[in-house]
């Protein structure tokens, strides 16, 4: 579908878009470094499939930029959008190099992956999902604190009103007792 793009400038990682993502699709970022992908990897020399997630319909998840996957993937996935499918051709120096990955990948093998970026997620405890969840949680805590403070204030006011009412009743009793002591009760 798309033209081949040399992502490394030396022909080491070539990306060709097979299926575009929606225009508003998200891309991996520092806030969304965890990616889920479907892929199929073949050897460029003979087209032999050496690995795929399609057989058992699983997704492969990893964090970009941590060196947990071949260099080509760290480079290429950063340029993809969720929903995009791309063919990524990886020269050996951006894949498994002179060591290969026996028994499936021989030394100095050029690999071709068809990769679909399924999702981008934040790290645990710092995701957009969890960032917005955290924001919601903090707003809820703030609301609960404000509610508790308002309730406390209301209870304090009720106690003060009750004290004032009790003081007024005591004062009224004292006044009425003073009134009884003058004249009426002492008449002989």
C-alpha positions in Angstrom: 0.0 0.0 0.0 2.6 2.6 1.1 6.0 3.3 -0.1 9.0 1.7 1.6 10.5 3.9 4.3 14.1 3.5 5.3 13.8 4.1 9.1 17.5 3.9 9.8 19.0 5.7 6.8 21.2 2.7 6.0 18.7 0.3 4.7 18.8 -1.7 8.0 15.1 -1.3 8.8 12.7 -0.8 6.0 9.0 -0.3 6.7 6.2 -0.6 4.2 2.6 0.1 5.4 0.3 -2.8 4.4 -2.8 -1.3 6.1 -3.2 2.2 7.4 -4.5 3.0 10.8 -7.3 5.5 11.4 -6.1 9.1 11.2 -6.8 9.7 14.9 -5.1 6.4 16.0 -2.6 6.7 18.8 1.1 5.9 18.6 3.5 4.6 21.2 5.0 7.4 23.4 6.9 7.7 26.6 3.6 7.7 28.4 2.4 4.7 26.3 5.5 2.5 25.9 3.9 -0.9 26.3 2.8 -2.3 23.0 0.7 -5.3 22.0 1.3 -6.7 18.5 0.3 -9.5 16.2 3.1 -10.6 13.9 4.5 -13.2 11.5 8.2 -13.4 10.9 9.7 -15.0 7.8 13.2 -15.5 6.6 13.9 -13.2 3.6 16.0 -15.8 1.8 13.3 -18.5 1.6 10.0 -17.0 3.0 9.9 -19.7 5.7 7.8 -18.7 8.7 9.9 -18.9 11.9 7.5 -17.3 14.3 3.9 -16.1 14.4 1.2 -15.1 16.9 -1.5 -15.9 14.3 -1.6 -19.6 14.9 -2.8 -19.3 18.5 -4.2 -15.8 18.1 -2.1 -14.4 21.0 -0.6 -10.9 21.2 3.0 -10.3 22.0 3.5 -7.5 24.5 6.7 -5.6 25.3 8.0 -2.2 26.4 9.6 -0.2 23.6 13.1 1.1 24.1 14.1 -1.4 26.7 16.1 -3.7 24.4 13.8 -6.7 25.1 13.2 -7.2 21.4 15.4 -6.9 18.3 16.5 -3.3 17.5 14.4 -3.2 14.3 11.2 -3.6 16.4 12.2 -0.9 18.8 12.8 1.4 15.8 9.8 0.5 13.7 7.1 0.2 16.3 7.7 3.8 17.5 6.6 4.9 14.0 3.4 2.9 13.9 -0.2 3.7 14.9 -2.7 1.4 16.6 -4.4 -0.6 13.9 -1.6 -0.2 11.4 -0.2 -3.2 9.7 3.3 -2.9 8.3 6.0 -5.1 6.7 9.3 -4.6 8.4 12.4 -5.8 6.7 15.3 -6.1 9.1 18.9 -6.5 8.1 20.9 -8.9 10.4 22.6 -6.0 12.4 19.1 -4.9 13.4 17.9 -8.4 14.1 19.9 -11.4 15.4 23.2 -10.5 13.7 26.0 -13.0 13.1 24.7 -15.2 16.0 21.3 -15.8 14.6 18.7 -17.4 16.8 19.2 -21.2 16.4 17.5 -23.3 15.4 15.0 -21.2 13.5 17.0 -18.2 12.5 20.4 -18.7 10.8 23.4 -16.4 11.3 23.3 -13.1 9.3 19.6 -13.6 8.3 17.5 -10.8 7.0 14.0 -11.0 8.5 10.7 -9.8 7.3 7.9 -9.3 9.8 4.3 -8.4 9.1 3.4 -6.6 12.3 0.0 -5.2 13.4 0.1 -2.7 16.3 -2.9 -3.8 18.4 -2.6 -1.5 21.4 -0.3 1.0 23.3 -0.6 1.1 27.0 1.1 2.9 29.9 3.4 1.2 32.4 1.5 -0.1 35.4 0.8 2.8 37.7 1.4 5.5 35.0 -0.9 4.8 32.1 -3.2 7.1 30.4 -5.9 4.7 31.4 -4.5 4.6 34.8 -3.5 8.3 34.7 -7.1 9.2 34.0 -8.2 6.5 36.5 -5.8 8.0 39.0 -7.1 11.5 38.2 -10.7 10.2 38.7 -9.7 8.4 41.9 -8.0 11.6 43.2 -11.0 13.7 42.3 -13.2 11.2 44.1 -10.9 11.3 47.1 -11.0 15.2 47.0 -14.8 15.1 46.7 -15.0 12.7 49.7 -12.6 14.9 51.7 -14.7 17.9 50.9 -17.8 16.1 51.8 -16.3 14.8 55.1 -15.1 18.4 55.9 -18.5 19.8 55.1 -20.1 17.1 57.3 -17.6 17.8 60.1 -18.3 21.5 59.8 -22.0 20.9 59.9 -21.6 18.6 63.0 -19.4 21.3 64.7 -22.1 23.9 64.0 -24.8 21.6 65.4 -22.7 21.1 68.5 -22.2 24.8 68.9 -25.9 25.4 68.3 -26.7 22.7 70.9 -24.3 24.3 73.4 -25.8 27.7 72.8 -29.3 26.3 73.2 -28.2 24.5 76.4 -26.6 27.6 77.7 -29.7 29.6 76.8 -31.9 27.0 78.7 -29.6 27.1 81.7 -29.7 30.9 81.5 -33.5 30.9 81.3 -33.8 28.5 84.3 -31.4 30.7 86.3 -33.5 33.8 85.3 -36.7 32.1 86.3 -35.3 30.9 89.6 -34.1 34.5 90.3 -37.6 35.7 89.5 -39.2 33.1 91.9 -36.9 34.2 94.7 -38.2 37.8 94.7 -41.5 38.4 96.2 -43.8 35.4 95.5 -42.2 32.5 97.3 -41.1 34.6 100.3 -44.5 36.1 101.2 -45.5 35.3 104.7 
